[in-house]
Amino acid sequence: MTHSLSQPHSHSRRDAIAALIAAFLGWLFDGFEMGLFPLIGRPALQDLLPTASSDTQSQWFSIIIAVFLVGAASGGVIFGWLGDKLGRVKAMTFAILTYAVFTGFCGFVGEAWQFAVLRFLASLGMGGEWALGVALVNEIWGSKSRAWVAGLIGAASNIGFLGTGLLSLYLNASLDTMREWMEWIGVGEGTTEFLLQHRGWRFLAMSGALPAVIVFLIRLFVPESEKWKEENRSGSTSLWANQDLLGVLFGTFAGLVVITLWTPDIFAKVGNIVALPATVLGIGAILWGFLLPVRRYMTRAVSAGSLEQHERSAVMRNLLVGAGIAAVALMGTWGSAQQAAKWASFLSPKGAGSNVIEYVVISTALGAILVTLLAPLLADIVGRRVTYVVLCVLGLASALVFFQMNHSYESDHAPFRLLATAFLLGGLTASFYGFFPLYFPELFPTSVRATGQGFCFNFGRIIAAIGSLQFMNLLGLFGSDKLETLAGEAKRLEQISVEANAYSMLSCIYIVGIILIWFVPETKGQELK
């Protein structure tokens, strides 16, 4: 069977293709940079904290991931707001520059806290770029093409994630060659060692600045959305107020406070008696702050007569439930697929080969590319809500299989089993990232589409960050205290068992998604508003 893309609405085919290419590249590099930290995080922290214990380095690993998730959530709202006020193309340009420049700077840091700060700043752009690109291409391409476009969106970021594994694999296999090239072009020995020590993590981080070149493509060839132009001509875009962004800053601060409470050192001092109620209050504060810009915009729009009260209520419901179903998917990913490389790295006491991490990353990325292309097509056949339920069931099953079947890398079949289950894990947990670009644009009118999408997808990152930091509690639930009485190989095997059970429990978050999806509308076959 063959499929063709429908004629883009109100745009020439050339303009629409230019927008799709630019957005595709933006998502590709977005995935590349998100995939960087799982690869370079451990060697980077070994370099930056050479005298610290492995526990301390693991704590910093969790902190940097959590800070990244908070920053991405904030960026999704901030840049979504810019996209609705200034236009999709201008805001996307700023977002790409933000994540490219600050990711590149990560290669020059000398302290772990500097790494965390730059990852936070870079994540602002990463969170914003997703919402803006999704809004732009959905508004430009015709309705019959949107499932294919959504699949390309999901595949693009995972192609970038695949690129991190391939680049790291190549770099690790050719570090000596790289040193020779640098010596040949006159790079000093000290600089070469600075760039390539500890598996070349600094060189990989600096390569994250490459997306900056996309900006020139966007500014030269990519058209603005006609739907947004209509909103601008009607005057509704002027109803977005700069002072409303203070709410986002407040929400970001609240998110960082909550994350701080759950970091191991602080949590050891305050315990659940402080952390749990503070988290509930913090999530309320984050919601209030992140929703402030869109709430005030809609209040002005209702007063101006450009928005009906019943539309305002529907938007608010879709914002809250949409954030919930995104949080389920994101927590599932960060609690499973994003942990696959780390999991593979300690399965064997002998290391199981120097490139096992890269091979696992490549396997998860290949699975993700395939399934993200298929998920929106399934949603066009059986409907949005049924598809989401199917994806939740498959995501949960793949996580349970991966963590319960891979406890060693030493048997003859273990490498194949690890890579095969990583392929399924990557594909089935990442399937949502082909689904959301199709579904989220349908939940919001053009006037608040970028902000709405940015809030839903990225507020989910806050919940995912808080959820991922519950991992230490889950370890205690499954008997991590027993590890203190063990040593050597017995301790390593028991740790694998405990962590496998904890990751499996964390993946049960998909059950919540199966319930939540029935509280948002079915939008199959509907045109964008």
Secondary structure as UniProt FT lines:
FT   TURN            9..10
FT   HELIX           13..48
FT   TURN            50..51
FT   HELIX           54..86
FT   HELIX           88..105
FT   HELIX           106..108
FT   HELIX           112..140
FT   HELIX           143..145
FT   HELIX           146..173
FT   HELIX           175..184
FT   TURN            185..186
FT   HELIX           189..206
FT   HELIX           207..213
FT   HELIX           214..221
FT   HELIX           226..234
FT   HELIX           236..239
FT   HELIX           242..244
FT   HELIX           245..262
FT   HELIX           264..304
FT   HELIX           309..334
FT   TURN            335..336
FT   HELIX           337..339
FT   HELIX           340..345
FT   TURN            349..350
FT   TURN            354..355
FT   HELIX           356..382
FT   HELIX           384..405
FT   TURN            412..413
FT   HELIX           414..430
FT   HELIX           432..439
FT   HELIX           440..443
FT   HELIX           446..448
FT   HELIX           449..468
FT   TURN            469..470
FT   HELIX           471..477
FT   TURN            478..479
FT   HELIX           480..485
FT   HELIX           488..507
FT   TURN            508..509
FT   HELIX           510..516
FT   HELIX           517..519
FT   TURN            524..525
//
